[in-house]
């Protein structure tokens, strides 16, 4: 199985592909769309379009676009949008987010847990700026070190992650100002990891013996060990509502 397929299975029992509760997702969307609910929203790295579909369902005048390289995930997003009755207001593009060039800017831009697609935090914020209409806002979700990372954690995540003050400093140095934010709780972080590993394991146990079953079980076991033994004690996740600075 390819990485995209494993990710889709692992996220099937969690409301969003990030360590955020259903309540937190709702609050963040409402804050992002305050004064912008009649405009246009862009999700860069939308996966199965969970964020846009939820936003469209809550705001009948909103239009949204999602961009991702996972064709199967986008198809799932289309079906979800149809069931929610919002498909006519959602455009999904199978493309590299770095190459997406819309004809007009957006009132709200999301990149939650997807800065890797641009090559890091600074590159993501630089890419978002020309996509944003005047008065618009960005919803950025990014990992950070909550405590001192173990050697295994550093091996897994490299040297890219900062602590929370460093992350906010980097955002401001790139010319953006946080106007709201949410730091994921330990309960949210743990719920996400248990869902990720548990969903993949559950799926595998329902399969007959074969390569896909074995791959899923190995992947879930390796991820669980890395989480529990490597980064659980030090890993954090922050989601910020940003506006361009003066």
C-alpha positions as semicolon CSV with decimal commas, in nm:
position;residue;x (nm);y (nm);z (nm)
1;X;0,000;0,000;0,000
2;X;0,110;0,355;-0,070
3;X;0,149;0,620;0,200
4;X;-0,174;0,797;0,102
5;X;-0,378;0,478;0,138
6;X;-0,229;0,399;0,478
7;X;-0,301;0,754;0,593
8;X;-0,665;0,735;0,480
9;X;-0,719;0,414;0,675
10;X;-0,541;0,548;0,983
11;X;-0,757;0,861;0,991
12;X;-1,097;0,702;0,936
13;X;-1,196;0,712;1,306
14;X;-1,078;1,066;1,380
15;X;-1,269;1,385;1,290
16;X;-0,971;1,549;1,125
17;X;-0,619;1,454;1,015
18;X;-0,464;1,647;1,304
19;X;-0,460;1,621;1,685
20;X;-0,770;1,833;1,735
21;X;-1,103;1,745;1,894
22;X;-1,431;1,798;1,715
23;X;-1,501;2,095;1,942
24;X;-1,162;2,253;1,867
25;X;-1,212;2,214;1,492
26;X;-1,547;2,390;1,517
27;X;-1,407;2,677;1,724
28;X;-1,109;2,729;1,493
29;X;-1,328;2,739;1,183
30;X;-1,566;2,986;1,340
31;X;-1,278;3,211;1,442
32;X;-1,114;3,188;1,100
33;X;-1,439;3,265;0,918
34;X;-1,558;3,545;1,144
35;X;-1,650;3,821;0,901
36;X;-1,549;3,597;0,608
37;X;-1,828;3,337;0,599
38;X;-1,965;3,473;0,272
39;X;-1,630;3,453;0,096
40;X;-1,395;3,189;-0,039
41;X;-1,186;2,935;0,154
42;X;-0,880;2,743;0,031
43;X;-0,742;2,428;0,194
44;X;-0,384;2,351;0,090
45;X;-0,327;1,979;0,141
46;X;-0,695;1,908;0,200
47;X;-0,680;1,527;0,198
48;X;-1,041;1,409;0,216
49;X;-1,163;1,771;0,245
50;X;-1,288;1,738;0,602
51;X;-1,218;2,104;0,686
52;X;-1,388;2,253;0,376
53;X;-1,692;2,025;0,399
54;X;-1,746;2,115;0,762
55;X;-1,704;2,486;0,690
56;X;-1,946;2,474;0,397
57;X;-2,207;2,285;0,598
58;X;-2,199;2,553;0,867
59;X;-2,194;2,853;0,631
60;X;-2,435;2,835;0,334
61;X;-2,285;3,136;0,154
62;X;-1,926;3,013;0,172
63;X;-1,745;2,861;-0,127
64;X;-1,436;2,645;-0,091
65;X;-1,149;2,490;-0,285
66;X;-0,923;2,206;-0,179
67;X;-0,591;2,098;-0,329
68;X;-0,412;1,768;-0,275
69;X;-0,204;1,507;-0,457
70;X;-0,409;1,215;-0,320
71;X;-0,665;1,140;-0,592
72;X;-0,846;0,874;-0,388
73;X;-0,870;1,109;-0,090
74;X;-1,020;1,379;-0,311
75;X;-1,277;1,132;-0,443
76;X;-1,373;1,048;-0,086
77;X;-1,405;1,420;-0,021
78;X;-1,637;1,460;-0,317
79;X;-1,865;1,185;-0,189
80;X;-1,864;1,335;0,160
81;X;-1,954;1,675;0,015
82;X;-2,239;1,523;-0,183
83;X;-2,381;1,354;0,128
84;X;-2,354;1,685;0,315
85;X;-2,529;1,870;0,034
86;X;-2,239;2,110;-0,027
87;X;-2,074;1,962;-0,338
88;X;-2,182;2,248;-0,567
89;X;-1,988;2,496;-0,354
90;X;-1,669;2,287;-0,335
91;X;-1,397;2,258;-0,598
92;X;-1,130;1,992;-0,551
93;X;-0,805;1,997;-0,746
94;X;-0,564;1,707;-0,790
95;X;-0,240;1,906;-0,790
96;X;0,079;1,986;-0,605
97;X;0,000;2,270;-0,363
98;X;0,324;2,442;-0,466
99;X;0,198;2,470;-0,822
100;X;-0,161;2,576;-0,754
101;X;-0,229;2,913;-0,917
102;X;-0,590;3,031;-0,871
103;X;-0,743;3,308;-1,078
104;X;-0,845;3,509;-0,770
105;X;-0,738;3,519;-0,404
106;X;-0,920;3,370;-0,105
107;X;-1,063;3,518;0,212
108;X;-0,938;3,226;0,423
109;X;-0,650;2,984;0,360
110;X;-0,583;2,666;0,559
111;X;-0,266;2,462;0,597
112;X;-0,307;2,232;0,896
113;X;-0,038;1,972;0,948
114;X;0,079;2,014;0,589
115;X;0,376;2,251;0,600
116;X;0,595;1,959;0,487
117;X;0,431;1,990;0,142
118;X;0,594;2,332;0,097
119;X;0,924;2,249;0,261
120;X;0,860;2,398;0,604
121;X;0,690;2,672;0,802
122;X;0,847;2,976;0,635
123;X;0,788;2,840;0,285
124;X;0,423;2,766;0,368
125;X;0,361;3,119;0,492
126;X;0,537;3,266;0,189
127;X;0,318;3,058;-0,042
128;X;-0,001;3,158;0,141
129;X;0,051;3,533;0,120
130;X;-0,024;3,585;-0,252
131;X;-0,327;3,355;-0,222
132;X;-0,490;3,572;0,043
133;X;-0,732;3,855;-0,031
134;X;-0,711;4,184;0,162
135;X;-0,856;4,136;0,509
136;X;-0,812;3,759;0,486
137;X;-0,671;3,516;0,741
138;X;-0,470;3,194;0,743
139;X;-0,529;2,890;0,963
140;X;-0,192;2,725;1,022
141;X;-0,143;2,399;1,212
142;X;0,215;2,312;1,305
143;X;0,401;2,069;1,530
144;X;0,642;2,194;1,797
145;X;0,849;2,064;2,087
146;X;0,654;2,085;2,411
147;X;0,948;1,946;2,609
148;X;1,301;1,823;2,557
149;X;1,289;1,574;2,268
150;X;1,446;1,233;2,305
151;X;1,719;1,125;2,061
152;X;1,459;0,907;1,886
153;X;1,223;1,204;1,856
154;X;1,496;1,414;1,698
155;X;1,575;1,129;1,462
156;X;1,209;1,105;1,358
157;X;1,142;1,477;1,313
158;X;1,486;1,613;1,232
159;X;1,591;1,961;1,334
160;X;1,299;2,149;1,180
161;X;1,074;2,169;1,486
162;X;1,100;2,457;1,732
163;X;0,947;2,506;2,074
164;X;0,623;2,704;2,101
165;X;0,783;3,047;2,159
166;X;1,022;2,979;1,871
167;X;0,735;2,879;1,644
168;X;0,545;3,199;1,719
169;X;0,862;3,404;1,673
170;X;0,919;3,238;1,334
171;X;0,563;3,319;1,228
172;X;0,604;3,683;1,325
173;X;0,946;3,705;1,162
174;X;0,779;3,592;0,839
175;X;0,547;3,894;0,858
176;X;0,235;3,744;1,020
177;X;0,051;3,820;1,344
178;X;-0,142;3,559;1,546
179;X;-0,495;3,677;1,623
180;X;-0,612;3,348;1,781
181;X;-0,469;3,009;1,859
182;X;-0,519;2,668;2,011
183;X;-0,254;2,443;2,162
184;X;-0,369;2,082;2,147
185;X;-0,420;1,924;2,489
186;X;-0,261;1,599;2,599
187;X;-0,603;1,438;2,559
188;X;-0,627;1,559;2,199
189;X;-0,274;1,445;2,117
190;X;-0,326;1,101;2,270
191;X;-0,670;1,056;2,111
192;X;-0,520;1,126;1,771
193;X;-0,238;0,875;1,811
194;X;-0,463;0,604;1,953
195;X;-0,705;0,658;1,664
196;X;-0,423;0,652;1,405
197;X;-0,268;0,328;1,527
198;X;-0,595;0,168;1,632
199;X;-0,779;0,233;1,306
200;X;-0,497;0,085;1,103
201;X;-0,474;-0,219;1,331
202;X;-0,850;-0,269;1,328
203;X;-0,856;-0,255;0,949
204;X;-0,573;-0,510;0,924
205;X;-0,736;-0,757;1,161
206;X;-1,044;-0,765;0,936
207;X;-0,830;-0,861;0,633
208;X;-0,728;-1,212;0,532
209;X;-0,358;-1,297;0,566
210;X;-0,156;-1,123;0,299
211;X;0,087;-0,839;0,224
212;X;-0,159;-0,554;0,294
213;X;-0,257;-0,694;0,632
214;X;0,104;-0,747;0,734
215;X;0,212;-0,403;0,614
216;X;-0,070;-0,233;0,806
217;X;0,010;-0,420;1,127
218;X;0,382;-0,343;1,097
219;X;0,313;0,024;1,026
220;X;0,074;0,060;1,319
221;X;0,315;-0,116;1,556
222;X;0,612;0,093;1,446
223;X;0,414;0,418;1,476
224;X;0,286;0,323;1,823
225;X;0,636;0,241;1,946
226;X;0,777;0,566;1,804
227;X;0,500;0,764;1,971
228;X;0,512;0,596;2,313
229;X;0,889;0,554;2,333
230;X;1,004;0,851;2,128
231;X;0,802;1,169;2,106
232;X;0,490;1,148;2,328
233;X;0,653;1,330;2,620
234;X;0,785;1,617;2,407
235;X;0,551;1,663;2,111
236;X;0,299;1,946;2,080
237;X;0,071;2,089;1,813
238;X;-0,046;2,448;1,775
239;X;-0,310;2,587;1,540
240;X;-0,295;2,961;1,477
241;X;-0,524;3,208;1,305
242;X;-0,290;3,452;1,132
243;X;-0,320;3,781;0,952
244;X;-0,049;3,962;0,757
245;X;0,138;4,212;0,972
246;X;0,174;4,577;0,902
